């Protein structure tokens, strides 16, 4: 944003939001639904904001399976949001007793995608169970309606869709953002309007008369019964989450 990361000075406050910025995205691959997004630097703080917002939007329900890349802050953020506090039993040994710690909630299954690259190309993808056993992860994958392997393909494909809808994110373009507030607003605009206003080809369904019907992610997820126009979406009363 505005200037490349190598030209930013960490000692200059105005440069804190310049350079590389990321879309931290919580995505439902089955319905192609954007659930939560946090734009900004790739930091543990933003990861925690994303996971906390995702939990709030899903009413704290434990997901069948959570996956991500191997960025380390995800594990801590998920444990903070979905873990429970437990006291460590005293051992009776000398020394300061250990304090409380957080453990994963029952049913929490979280796995990461590990990519092996050769000459810059991905040649192998493995799953690594973080919370829950590998058998539990594989069982959760078997119930998936859209994939039989752990991967990041759905998020990566959505990133391509969002670049198509938001020219500010196109690589090597003069349309890159120069102002953080406008960039942030455009990110939320394209991400969330996509849910209600953008028919997704792979979500089409065929009726008994063999006629095809388009669906948006919001229709597929049961949030609405029709494709919204942008004017309808923009004029709909907003609900401010506290």
N, C-alpha and C positions, 0 to 999 in steps of 0.2 A: 504494500500500500504506500503510495506516494513515492517512496524510494526503497531501494533494495536493502536487505538486511545488512550487507557488508558496509553500507554507508551510514548506518545508524550508530549513534553514540549513546551507550547505556547511561551516561551521566547527564544527558539532556532530557528533561521530562517530556518535551514535545515529541521525542523519538520513541517513547514507550509503546505507542500503538502503531508505529510505522514498520515497514519491512514485512516479514512473513506473518500472516495470520491464518488461522484454521477455522473450519466449521466442525465443531464437536457435535456429532449427530447420533441420536438414538432413533433407530429405524426398525420398523416391523416389516420383514421381507415377505411375509405371507400376503399382507394386504398392500404392500408398497407404501406404507404410511409413515410420514415423518412425525414422530411423537414429540421430540424435543430437540432443540438446537441451541448451542451457545457459540457465538463467534468470538474469536480473540486468539491470544497467544496460546501455544500448546503448553499449558502449565497444569500442575496438580490442582490448583484452585479452580480452574475452569472445568476440569474433569469432575470434581466434586459437585460443582454447580449443575452440570449436566445430569449426573446420576440422581442427585436430589430432586431435580425438576422432573425427571422421568418417573421416579417413584411417586411423586405427588400427582402427576397426571394419570397414573395407572392405579391410584388409590392404594398404593403400598402392596399390591398383589405380587407374590413371588412368580416370576416368569418360568415357563417350562425350561428355558435355556437362555442364558446370556452369553454372547460371544463378543470378542473384540480382537484387535491386534495385540502385540505384546508390550505396549506402552505401560510401564510399571504402575503409574498412579491409578489405573483402572482398578486394580485389585484392592487397594486401600480404600478407594472411594466406594466400591460396591460393598466392602465389608462394613464400612462406616454407615452406609444407608440401610443395609439389610441384615447386618450382624446383630447379635445380642450380647449384652455385657454379662460377664460371668466372673465370679471371684475364684482366685486360685487357692486351693486348699493349702493350709500350713503343713509343712513337712516335719516340723519339730527340729530342724537342723539349725545350726548357727547362721547368723547373717540376717540381713534385712529381708523380710518376707516379700514375695512378689505381689504386685498390685493386681487389680482387675484387668481383664483383657476381653477383646471382642472375638466371638466365634461365629461362623456362618449360621444363619437361621436354617431350620429344618427344611429341606427341599430346595435349597439354593444350589443351583448348578451353573457353574461359570467355566468356560473354556476359552483358550486363546488360540489364535492361528499362528503357526510358526512356518515361515517361508524360507526355503533353501534356494539361494540364487547362484547362478553360474554365468559369469560374463554379463551381469546385469539383468538376466532373465530368470524368472521363477521356474524351477525345475521340479520342485516337490513341495507339497503342503501337508503339514502334520497338525494334529490337534493335541493340545496339552490341557489336561483337566486341572483347574485351579481349585475350585470348590466342587465337591462331589467326586465320585470315582469315574474312571474312564468308561466303565460299563454303563453308568448312569447317563453320561454324555451321549454315548452311542444309542442308548434307548430313547433319549429325547430326540435325537436326530431321526430315528426311525418313524417317529410320529409326525415329522414335519411334512407339510403338503407341498413344499417347494424345493427341497434339496435333500440329498442323502449324504452330504459331506459338510464339514466345517469349512467356511470360506468367507471372504470379504467381498465377493463379487457383487452382491446386491447393493452394498453401500457404494462401491466404486462406480457401479453403473448409475446410481442415483447422482453421484457427483458429476458425471458427464451430463445428465439431464439438467442439473441445476446450472452448469456452465452454459448450456444452451439457452436457458431462460434468463440468466443473469450475465450480461456481457462483461461485467466488472471482474468476473472470475476466469475469463478466457485467458489461456496462457499466451504470453508474448503479444499483448494487445495494448493499444493506447487508451483503451477504455477502463484501465485499472482505476480503483478508487483513490481519490485524493483526500477525502474527508472521512474520518472514522464513523461519525454519527450517520452519515448518508449510507456508508457501506453496511453498517449494522442494520439500519432500517430496511435496506434492499434485501439483505440476507433473510430477514424474517418475512418480508413480503413474498419473495419467490418460494421460500420453503413451505410456508403454511398455506398460501393460495394454491400451491400444487396439490395439496390434499383434496381440495374441494372443486377446483376448476380445471384440472388437467386430466383428461381421460388417458388411461394407460393401456396400451395395446394388449399387453399380456393379461389384463384383467377382464377382457371381453368375455361375454357368455352368450350361449346360443339357446334360444327357446325351442319349443316343440315344433314350431314351423320352420326351424332352421334359419331363423333371422338372428343376426348378430346385434348385440346391444353393448354400447360402450359403458365403462364404469370408471369412476375416479377412485383413488384409495379410500376416500371417506365413504363412498357407497359400498365398497367391498368390505369395509370394517363395520358397516351398519350404523354409521353416524348420520347419514342422510339418505334420501331416496331419489335424488336427482343431481345432475351436473349443474353446479352453480356458475353463474356468470361473474365476472370480476366486479361488476357494479353491485350485484347482490351480496357478494362476499364482503366488499368494502363498506357497504351500508348496514350490514348486520350489527346489532348492538354488541359491543365487546364486553366480555365478562372478565373483570380484573381479578386475577388470583392473588390472594393475600399471602 
